[in-house]
């Protein structure tokens, strides 16, 4: 890929934006890879966190680029917040076997809902500290 193409590639711009955001959030020891595969149709983006390796894979949906820059910033802040909450997710996942299928089936949806609410709250706070992105539309 030519240098000018790399600069205008929105995925490369997102990776650079996230690298700066990680420093702002004191998560500079993490590395995020932005996948060119579309994220699930139900969300603008999703992130898979590998907390043992301090890496994460971010998938961006096609409609992400139709969002306003302010909304893009909030979406990315939301996904970054999942890095912070990832250890909590692992604790709950480790309870599946001890709780059994029924106990875990009762716990998991409530935990997911509570975690998403917490992550969204953190995202709103974090977004204030991040610059408005310019990925193009």
C-alpha positions as CSV (number, residue, x, y, z in Angstrom):
1,X,0.0,0.0,0.0
2,X,1.4,3.4,-0.9
3,X,2.0,6.0,1.8
4,X,-0.8,8.3,0.7
5,X,-3.2,5.3,0.7
6,X,-2.2,4.3,4.2
7,X,-2.8,7.8,5.5
8,X,-6.3,7.9,4.1
9,X,-7.2,4.3,5.0
10,X,-9.9,4.8,7.8
11,X,-8.8,1.6,9.6
12,X,-5.2,2.8,9.8
13,X,-6.5,6.2,11.1
14,X,-8.6,4.3,13.7
15,X,-5.5,2.3,14.8
16,X,-3.5,5.5,15.3
17,X,-6.4,7.2,17.2
18,X,-6.7,4.2,19.5
19,X,-2.9,4.1,20.1
20,X,-3.1,7.7,21.3
21,X,-6.3,6.9,23.3
22,X,-4.5,4.0,25.1
23,X,-1.8,6.4,26.3
24,X,-4.5,8.8,27.6
25,X,-6.2,6.0,29.5
26,X,-2.9,4.7,30.9
27,X,-3.3,1.5,28.9
28,X,-0.2,2.0,26.7
29,X,0.9,-1.5,27.4
30,X,-2.0,-2.8,25.4
31,X,-2.1,-3.3,21.6
32,X,-5.3,-3.1,19.6
33,X,-5.7,-4.5,16.1
34,X,-8.5,-3.1,14.0
35,X,-10.0,-5.9,11.8
36,X,-11.2,-5.2,8.3
37,X,-14.1,-7.6,8.9
38,X,-17.5,-6.1,9.6
39,X,-18.7,-6.3,13.2
40,X,-21.9,-7.9,14.1
41,X,-24.9,-6.2,12.5
42,X,-26.4,-5.3,15.9
43,X,-23.5,-3.0,16.9
44,X,-21.3,-0.3,15.4
45,X,-18.2,-2.0,16.7
46,X,-17.1,-4.8,19.0
47,X,-13.9,-5.8,20.8
48,X,-12.4,-9.1,21.8
49,X,-10.1,-8.7,24.7
50,X,-7.2,-11.0,25.4
51,X,-6.2,-9.8,28.8
52,X,-3.4,-12.3,29.4
53,X,-1.6,-10.9,26.3
54,X,-2.8,-7.4,26.7
55,X,-4.1,-7.3,23.2
56,X,-7.5,-6.7,21.7
57,X,-9.2,-7.2,18.3
58,X,-11.6,-4.4,17.3
59,X,-14.1,-5.0,14.6
60,X,-15.8,-2.0,13.0
61,X,-19.2,-2.3,11.3
62,X,-19.7,-0.6,8.0
63,X,-22.3,1.8,9.5
64,X,-19.7,3.1,11.9
65,X,-18.4,5.5,9.2
66,X,-21.9,7.0,8.8
67,X,-22.0,8.1,12.4
68,X,-21.1,11.6,13.5
69,X,-17.5,12.1,14.7
70,X,-18.8,12.6,18.3
71,X,-20.7,9.3,18.1
72,X,-17.6,7.6,16.6
73,X,-15.6,8.9,19.6
74,X,-18.3,7.5,22.0
75,X,-18.4,4.1,20.3
76,X,-14.6,3.8,20.5
77,X,-14.6,4.9,24.1
78,X,-17.2,2.2,24.8
79,X,-15.0,-0.5,23.2
80,X,-12.0,0.8,25.1
81,X,-13.9,0.5,28.4
82,X,-14.3,-3.2,27.7
83,X,-10.6,-3.5,28.1
84,X,-10.9,-2.2,31.6
85,X,-13.8,-4.5,32.5
86,X,-12.4,-7.6,30.8
87,X,-11.1,-9.2,34.1
88,X,-14.5,-8.9,35.6
89,X,-15.9,-10.8,32.6
90,X,-13.4,-13.6,33.2
91,X,-14.4,-13.9,36.8
92,X,-18.0,-14.5,35.8
93,X,-17.1,-16.9,33.0
94,X,-15.1,-18.9,35.5
95,X,-18.3,-19.4,37.6
96,X,-20.1,-21.3,34.8
97,X,-19.0,-24.7,36.0
98,X,-19.3,-24.2,39.8
99,X,-22.7,-22.6,39.4
100,X,-24.1,-25.2,37.0
101,X,-26.1,-24.5,33.9
102,X,-29.2,-23.2,35.7
103,X,-27.3,-20.9,38.1
104,X,-25.1,-19.6,35.4
105,X,-28.1,-19.0,33.1
106,X,-29.7,-16.9,35.8
107,X,-26.5,-14.9,36.5
108,X,-25.0,-14.3,33.0
109,X,-27.7,-12.1,31.4
110,X,-28.0,-9.9,34.5
111,X,-24.2,-9.6,34.6
112,X,-24.0,-8.7,30.9
113,X,-26.7,-6.0,31.3
114,X,-25.0,-4.6,34.4
115,X,-21.6,-4.6,32.7
116,X,-22.9,-2.9,29.6
117,X,-24.5,-0.2,31.6
118,X,-21.2,0.3,33.5
119,X,-19.1,0.3,30.3
120,X,-21.4,2.9,28.7
121,X,-21.1,5.1,31.7
122,X,-17.3,4.9,31.7
123,X,-17.4,5.5,27.9
124,X,-19.2,8.8,28.4
125,X,-16.6,9.9,30.9
126,X,-13.7,8.6,28.8
127,X,-15.0,10.2,25.6
128,X,-14.6,13.7,27.1
129,X,-10.8,13.1,27.4
130,X,-10.5,12.0,23.7
131,X,-10.3,14.2,20.7
132,X,-13.0,14.3,18.1
133,X,-11.9,11.8,15.4
134,X,-11.7,12.6,11.7
135,X,-12.0,9.2,9.9
136,X,-14.1,10.5,7.1
137,X,-17.6,9.5,6.2
